[in-house]
Amino acid sequence: MPRPSTDPATDLLDELEDTLVNGTVARRVEILRSITDLFLVGGEDYSDDQLSLFDDVFACLVQKIELSAKALLAKRLSQHPAAPPRIIHKLAFDDIIAVAGPVLTRSPRLDDATLIENARTKSQDHLLAISKREHLSEAVTDVLVERGNMEVVSSTASNPGASFSESGYSQLIERAERNDDLAIRVGSRINIPRHHLLRLIAKASASVRTKLQAIHPDTHVEVAGAVRQVAVRAQHVSAADDPEIAAAQAYVNELYES
C-alpha cells in the first residue's frame, strides 16, 4: 500500500512503485517509455530539483524493469547532455554491456574520474566501449593502454579524439613491438610526437617500417640513424646478458692479470 504523503513527488514514486510491483511486463515497459519521453521532450531546461526527481523515478524503474527495457533506457539517455547523473552512473557500471556500453561510449555526463574508475574495475567490454568515446583524455587512455587487451588498445590507438601522455605512448610502442597491426595504428596517428614515431619505426618489422615511412617520408634519414643505434644497443645488451660471452670476458681478464 502506498505510504501517506503530502509531497507530490513522493506520491508519484509511490504510484510508480505500486504499478511496477503489481503491473504486467507490458505496463512496466509502457511506464518506462512514457517517463523517458517526458524527460527527453523537456530538453536541457530542467532545474536541479526536477533532475533529482527524474533520477529517483528512473532509479525506481531500473530496479524492477527487464534487461531489454533497461538497455533501451541507456541508449535513449546516453546522448542527452543533461541526463540525470545518478542513473547515468548506475547504467555505466551495469555488468551487462548492452546496458553500460551506450552510456560509456556516448554520454557527456561521465567525467574522467568516473571513466577511470570504470576502466579500472569493469570488464574488457566496458573498456572497449570507453575507447570509442569522441574524446579521451591522457588520464583515461593511460588506464586503457595499461589494463586493456589488444582489442581495447588497438581501438584506443585508432581513436583520433584520444590524447596520450608520454607514458601512454611508451606503453603503446612497447606493446606494438609484438603486434604489427598495432604498430601501424600507432604510427599512423597524425599527432604522434616525432621521438616516439622514430622509436616505433626503428623497432618495427621491415614490412611495418616500409609502410610507416611511406606515411612519414620525411623521417627516412632519421630512421636510418635510429635503426643503427637500436642495433648497436641490442648487440651490447645481448653481449652483456650472454653467459658464454661473459665467461669468455672473465677468462680474458684473468689472462691479462696473469
Buried (B, 14 or more C-beta within 10 A) or exposed (E): EEEEEEEEBBBBBBEBBEBBEEBEEEEBBBBBBEBBEEBEEBEEEBEEEBBBBBBBBBBBBBEBBEEEBBBBBBBBBBBBEBBBBBBBBBBBBBEEBBBBBBBBBBBBBBEEEBBBBBBEEBEBBBBBBBBBBEEBBBBBBBBBBBBBEEEBBBBBBBBEEBBBBEEBBBBBBEBBEEBBEBBBBBBBBEEBEEEBBBBBBBBBEEEBBEBBBEBBEEBEEBBEEBBEEEEEEEEEEEEEEEEEEEEEEEEEEEEEEE
